């Protein structure tokens, strides 16, 4: 798991994962094995402080759509299921007793899910102080005080605000894949089983089609080329001029671009026809 609040626009989460696998402590478990699947997903780890209003006319936000992941444990299935159960109770009372869907918020706060997220609330924000201080504080907060410190830390920024200009950061050179332990994005995309109808509208939409070349490429060396784990975004040279290309057919709906794009110029919308990855072996 790589936090999307990283600063270096040259960082590639996909390539960091490939490099991670070459560590002797990890590589020994992978040698002799066979790659059978690949996938990627952005996790919502903002916790309690990042929970939005979870009700609206005719709908409720639950699970990972709301952000109920327990970040220190990197677990969210149990909280997602419980939030779904609370939503079912809310909908039942809404239909039978004509109660407003807003009662979901109070039911959620009265549940063990809220308590669990409250006890874990300070872990993620503390890592804004740096890795070492974050680990030390988390130990004090979670082990000594069991998450009951009398204050709540706040998130200082959104993930898309953290990138520094490319000319101020060191370029990262990643080793070429060996196709045994490490692999490239192209062959990895194939293993996701991703499929989108050929003639459907592009579901990755740009608010300003000129911004990637005129601003993001110049200032950040267009980080979309690297933060996307399946190579959806490319900068190609045509007639000696850079061109921003969106390979939407490769998209596995991880939502990283929607989160990390520094100018928030990319909007992910639901694709037509149920297209996307088919994680058969995951």
Helices and strands as residue ranges (DSSP letters): H 13-20, H 24-30, G 47-50, E 55-56, E 59-60, H 63-66, H 77-97, H 103-109, H 112-119, H 121-126, G 127-129, H 131-138, I 139-144, G 159-161, G 166-168, H 185-192, E 204-206, H 211-211, I 212-216, H 217-220, H 224-227, E 233-238, E 241-246, G 248-250, H 256-260, E 266-268, G 272-274
